[in-house]
């Protein structure tokens, strides 16, 4: 069981690391002045996240299947809390990798323009010579970057919505899994509700968060705003995302109880 939990944590960490790095894709696009290419190229990396999610989802479901009685619930709760911890660690890893990611991803955009296609680009960048040169683009995060991340200039409402969406998205599936073990007779309806919960998080991101980031990106592209303002927004969004994964720990049990209560009310 411990090996299975470790595998789940690794996949969850990868998922949240990639989703954290997604904030910095626009920075790479601004750096190369190839924003559309950057967003398109990042979709390849997103495939890794989607694949990891497809693998870890049934493994996580198996943790719920292992619950045979109420005595097993504390063990399941500890396992779910460990998975949420992996989400926070993955987010931190993604935040630390942002400087290197922006530099390396910018080079990938240039390689794609030269190669003309993704398969040719992948062939070129996986050569030993190119990989050796990639070491020069690895950058250590500096404390000065953190000291510049003041909330001033970044809408607090935006950060709050990003925090809430991250919390809901992070805890949604795990809380429904825990709720299904609390109310075994309603397990099917509870598990089916996870899509609705994650849908709310996706709607919040798509309607309230992403458009504001896109507007600021366009302003920077046109010279109406500075790159520092974009760096600040990305940094504060990453911090709010990390806070969201921490809030998910706090809301795991209350959310499970609430979901179970809602499902009881459905006729």
C-alpha positions in Angstrom: 0.0 0.0 0.0 2.9 2.4 0.8 4.3 1.9 -2.7 1.0 2.7 -4.3 0.7 5.8 -2.1 4.2 6.9 -3.1 3.4 6.5 -6.8 0.2 8.5 -6.4 2.1 11.3 -4.6 4.8 11.4 -7.4 2.1 11.8 -10.0 0.2 14.4 -8.0 3.4 16.3 -7.5 4.1 16.3 -11.2 0.6 17.4 -12.0 0.8 20.4 -9.7 4.3 21.3 -10.7 3.3 21.5 -14.4 0.2 23.5 -13.5 2.3 25.9 -11.5 4.7 26.3 -14.4 1.8 27.1 -16.6 1.7 30.6 -15.0 5.2 31.3 -16.4 4.4 30.3 -20.0 3.3 33.9 -20.7 6.6 35.1 -19.4 8.4 33.0 -21.9 6.1 34.2 -24.6 6.8 37.8 -23.7 10.5 37.2 -23.6 10.5 35.7 -27.2 7.6 37.9 -28.4 6.0 34.6 -29.6 3.1 34.3 -27.1 0.9 32.1 -29.3 3.7 29.7 -30.1 4.5 29.5 -26.4 0.9 28.6 -25.4 0.7 26.0 -28.2 4.0 24.4 -27.3 3.1 24.2 -23.6 0.2 21.9 -24.6 2.8 19.2 -25.2 3.9 19.5 -21.6 0.3 19.5 -20.5 -0.1 16.0 -22.0 2.4 14.8 -19.4 0.1 16.2 -16.7 -3.0 14.7 -18.2 -1.3 11.3 -18.5 -0.2 11.5 -14.9 -3.7 12.3 -13.9 -5.1 9.4 -15.8 -2.7 7.0 -14.1 -3.1 8.3 -10.5 -6.9 8.6 -10.6 -7.7 4.8 -10.5 -4.8 4.3 -8.0 -6.4 6.9 -5.7 -9.7 5.2 -6.1 -8.1 1.9 -4.9 -7.3 3.6 -1.6 -11.1 4.0 -1.1 -11.8 0.5 -2.1 -9.4 -0.7 0.7 -11.7 0.7 3.3 -13.7 -2.2 4.7 -15.0 -0.6 8.0 -15.1 2.6 9.9 -11.9 1.6 11.6 -10.1 2.0 8.3 -11.2 5.6 7.9 -8.3 7.2 9.8 -5.8 5.4 7.6 -7.5 6.6 4.5 -7.7 10.2 5.9 -3.9 10.1 6.5 -3.3 8.8 3.0 -5.4 11.6 1.5 -3.6 14.2 3.6 -0.3 12.9 2.3 -1.5 13.2 -1.3 -2.4 16.9 -0.5 1.0 17.4 0.9 2.5 16.1 -2.4 0.4 18.7 -4.2 1.9 21.5 -2.1 5.4 20.1 -2.6 4.8 19.9 -6.4 3.6 23.5 -6.4 6.8 24.6 -4.5 8.9 22.7 -6.9 7.2 24.4 -9.9 7.7 27.8 -8.3 11.4 27.2 -7.8 11.8 26.0 -11.4 10.1 29.0 -13.0 13.3 31.0 -13.7 14.9 28.0 -15.3 11.7 27.0 -17.1 11.3 30.5 -18.7 14.8 30.4 -20.0 14.7 26.8 -21.3 11.2 27.1 -22.7 12.2 30.3 -24.6 15.0 28.3 -26.2 12.4 25.5 -27.1 10.3 28.2 -28.9 13.3 29.2 -30.9 14.1 25.6 -31.8 10.5 25.0 -32.9 10.7 28.0 -35.3 13.8 26.6 -36.8 12.6 23.0 -37.0 9.1 23.8 -38.2 7.5 20.9 -36.4 7.3 19.4 -33.0 8.8 16.0 -33.9 11.9 17.6 -35.5 12.3 20.0 -32.6 12.2 17.1 -30.1 14.8 15.3 -32.2 17.1 18.4 -32.2 16.8 19.2 -28.5 17.4 15.7 -27.3 20.8 15.5 -28.8 23.7 15.3 -26.4 25.2 18.6 -27.6 21.9 20.5 -27.0 21.4 18.9 -23.6 24.8 20.0 -22.5 24.1 23.5 -23.6 20.8 23.5 -21.7 22.8 23.5 -18.4 23.6 27.2 -19.1 19.9 28.0 -18.9 19.4 26.5 -15.5 18.9 29.4 -13.1 18.6 29.4 -9.3 15.7 31.3 -7.8 16.9 34.3 -5.9 15.5 35.8 -2.7 15.3 39.2 -4.4 12.5 37.8 -6.5 10.5 37.0 -3.4 11.1 40.4 -1.9 9.6 42.0 -4.9 6.3 40.1 -4.7 4.2 42.7 -3.0 0.4 42.5 -3.5 0.3 46.2 -4.5 -0.9 46.5 -8.1 -2.4 42.9 -8.2 -6.1 42.8 -7.6 -6.8 41.0 -4.2 -10.0 39.7 -5.6 -8.0 37.9 -8.4 -5.7 36.3 -5.9 -8.6 35.2 -3.7 -10.5 33.7 -6.7 -7.3 31.9 -7.7 -6.8 30.6 -4.2 -10.4 29.4 -4.0 -10.3 27.7 -7.4 -7.1 25.9 -6.5 -8.5 24.8 -3.2 -11.6 23.4 -4.8 -9.7 21.7 -7.7 -7.1 20.2 -5.3 -9.5 18.9 -2.7 -12.5 18.1 -4.9 -11.8 14.5 -6.0 -10.2 13.5 -2.6 -13.1 14.9 -0.6 -15.6 13.0 -2.7 -13.6 9.8 -2.3 -13.5 10.3 1.5 -17.3 11.2 1.5 -18.1 8.0 -0.4 -16.5 6.0 2.4 -18.4 7.9 5.1 -21.7 7.1 3.3 -21.2 3.8 1.5 -24.9 3.7 0.5 -24.5 6.9 -1.5 -21.0 6.2 -2.8 -22.0 6.2 -6.5 -23.9 9.6 -6.4 -21.1 11.1 -4.3 -18.3 10.0 -6.7 -20.3 11.3 -9.7 -20.4 14.7 -8.0 -16.6 15.2 -8.3 -17.0 16.4 -11.9 -19.4 19.1 -10.8 -17.0 20.3 -8.1 -14.0 20.4 -10.4 -16.1 22.1 -13.0 -16.8 25.0 -10.6 -13.1 25.4 -10.1 -12.4 25.4 -13.9 -15.2 27.9 -14.5 -13.7 30.3 -11.9 -10.3 30.1 -13.5 -11.6 30.5 -17.0 -14.0 33.3 -16.3 -12.3 35.4 -13.6 -8.6 34.6 -13.5 -7.3 33.8 -17.0 -8.9 36.8 -18.7 -7.2 39.3 -16.3 -3.8 37.6 -16.8 -4.4 37.7 -20.6 -5.3 41.4 -20.5 -2.1 42.2 -18.6 -0.1 40.1 -21.0 -1.5 42.1 -24.0 -0.7 45.4 -22.2 2.9 44.3 -21.7 3.1 43.2 -25.4 1.9 46.7 -26.4 4.2 48.5 -24.1 1.4 49.8 -22.0 2.7 48.0 -18.9 6.0 46.7 -17.7 7.4 43.2 -17.5 7.9 43.7 -13.8 4.1 43.9 -13.4 3.7 40.6 -15.2 6.4 39.0 -13.0 4.7 40.3 -9.9 1.3 38.9 -11.0 2.8 35.5 -11.9 4.6 35.4 -8.6 1.6 36.3 -6.5 -0.6 33.9 -8.4 1.8 31.1 -7.6 1.8 32.0 -3.9 -2.0 32.1 -3.9 -2.0 28.7 -5.6 0.3 27.3 -2.9 -2.0 28.7 -0.2 -4.8 27.0 -2.0 -3.2 23.6 -1.7 -2.7 24.3 2.1 -6.3 25.3 2.5 -7.2 22.0 0.8 -5.7 20.2 3.8 -8.0 22.2 6.1 -11.1 21.7 4.0 -10.7 18.0 3.3 -12.9 16.6 6.0 -15.5 19.5 6.1 -15.8 19.3 2.3 -16.4 15.6 2.5 -19.1 16.0 5.2 -20.8 18.7 3.1 -20.7 16.7 0.0 -22.2 13.7 1.8 -24.9 15.9 3.3 -25.8 17.4 -0.1 -26.1 14.0 -1.7 -28.4 12.9 1.1 -30.8 15.7 0.2 -31.0 14.6 -3.4 -34.3 12.8 -3.8 
